Amino acid sequence: MNKQTIITALFALVAMAGQAQATFDTDEGCLNVVDFTYGKGIGEYGDRCISANYMHERFINEQLCIGLGIGYSHHKEYKFSAIPVYLSSHYFFLDKRFSPFVNLRVGGFALFNAKNVGTNEKYSISEDHQNIGLYISPSIGVKVHITPNIGVLASVCDEAYLVNAFDNSRNDYRSKLIHSLGVNIGVCFQIKGW
């Protein structure tokens, strides 16, 4: 290949990439998000966690979508795993290639694999813990499109799980929110025809 062909091909690729940097087409399909979070504990009852989530959301308009999600989370100090199931909503502030957004997830979670149970120590959960608890996770971040149907999301989130945790000041188990402030990275994509 000569230089002129390579330069022409590069210009064509740049032009196509610029054209591809559009928003999601709300008439075709749903927004699907797969993300991963690493969080550090915040507050007196906070705990470090690692989580993964999948959300399937339907567009209401160009900037708002609502749907359902499911995830998996493991908490280091409390030594339990959780599977949250929740309603999820994204609001994109701009209908552009690059847009800040907010996300809210609200639902319940199933607790399993709990190992630090009934020890009457910090990071212990009650033996009488509920099987389904409250899960809430607000986040704020940015979305960048790679193609019209694929994008990358990066955000800061607060994952909170309501459990019966040991309260050192009362020497008893109380309902407490376990918070983890995390960095979240995800991929969003659109499946046509859904």
N, C-alpha and C positions, 0 to 999 in steps of 0.2 A: 504494500500500500504506500502511496506517496503521501507527502505532507498535506496536500490540498484535500485529499479524501478524508484523512484523519481529522483535519480541522472542520470540514463540513459535517462529518459524523458527530463530532463533539458539540457543535452548534445545534444540531438537530436534537441531540440528547438533552442539552440544557433547555431548549424550547419545549420539549416534551415534558421534562421534569417541572418546569414552571407551570405548564398547563395542568399537570397532575396535582398540583398543590391546592386543590379545591377543598371544600367542606364535604361532609357526608351528605349524600342525597337521601333526604328523609322519606321519599316516596318508595324507596327500594330497600326493604330489609330492616334489620334491627342492629343496634349497637351491642357488640359483645366485647367484654373486657376480661382479660386474664391478668392478674397482678400478684406481686409478691411484696411482703412487708417485713422489715426488721425494725422492731421497736424496743426502746429503753423504757423501763418503768418510771412513772412520774407520780408524785404524791406519796403519802404514807403507805398506801397499799399497792402501789404500782409494781409491775413486774415486767421483765424482759420477755418478749415474745417474737416468734417467727410465724408468719401466716401466709397462706395462699388463698386466692378467691377467684370465682368465676361469676360474672354478672351477665344477664341477658336482658337488655332494655329496649323498649319500643319508643321511637321518637313521637313526642306530642307536637313539637314544632322544630325549627332548625336548631334551637339552642337547648331545649329541655327534653330529657328522656327519662322514663320510669320503667322499672322492671323488678325482677327477682334475682337473688344471688345465693350462693352457697360457698362455704369456705372450710378451711382447716387451720387451726391455730394451736401452737404448743407454748406453754408458759413455763419458764425455767425454774423460778423459785417455788411457785405453788405446785409444780410438778403435776400438771394435768394438761390434757388435750381437749379441744372443743371443736365442734362442728356447728358454726352459725348458719342459720337460714334466715334471710332477711329481704325486706323491700329496699330497693336501691334507686337513687335518682341522681343524675348528673345535670348540672346547669352550666352551659358554656357561655361565657360572657360575650364572645365574638363569634360570628359565623365566618371564620377565616381559617387559614392553614394553621396558624399559631393562635391559641386561645387559652386564657386562664379559665379555670372552672372550679366549682364546688361540688362535692359529692356527699350524700348522706345515706347511711345504711342503718336501718332499724329493724330488729327482729328478735329472735330467740336463739338459744344454742343448747346443744346436748353436750353434757360433760362426760368424759370417759377417761380411762387410764390414770385416774387420780392416785398419786402415791403419797403425798404429804397430807394425810387425812387424820383428824382427831388427835393431833400431837400436842395441842394447847401451846403452840409456839407461833411466832411470827411466820407468815407464809403458809399457814396451815388452814385447810378448809374443814368445815364441819362434817361429821359422819352422816348427819341428817341433811346434807346439801340437796338442793332441789335438782331434779333431773333435767328441767328446762329452765333457763335463766334469761335475763334481758341482755341483749347485745346492741350496742350503738357505736357508730363510728363516723364522725364527721371528718372531712378532709378538704384541703385546698391545694390546687396545683396548676399545672399547665399541660396542654395537649399540643402535639406537633404531628401533622400528617406526613407520612412518607409517600403514600399514594392517596388517591381519593377514598379508598376503602380500608386503608391500614394506617394506624397512627400509634404514637408512643405517648403514654401518660406518665408524669412524674408528680408526686404530691407528698405533702406532710399530713399525717393522719393521727387521730387519737382513737385507738381501739379500746373500748370499755366493756367489761364483762361483770355482771352483778352476781356475786357469789356470797356464801356465808363464810366470811374470813375471820380469823382469830383477831380480836381487838385487845391489844396489850393493856390499854388503860382500864378496860372493864373486866379483863380476865374472863372473857366469854366470846362466843361466836356471834357476829352481827352481819347483816346484809351490807356489803361494801362493794363499790365499783373498783375494779382493778383496771387501772389505766396504763396504756403503753403508748408513748409518743413515738411514731415511726416514720421511716422513709419508705415510700411506696413507689415501685416501678411497675408499669404494666404495658400491655399491648392491647389496642382496641382495633376491632375489625368489624366489617359489616357482611352479613350473609344475605344475598339478594333473595327476594321472594318470600321472606318470613313475615 
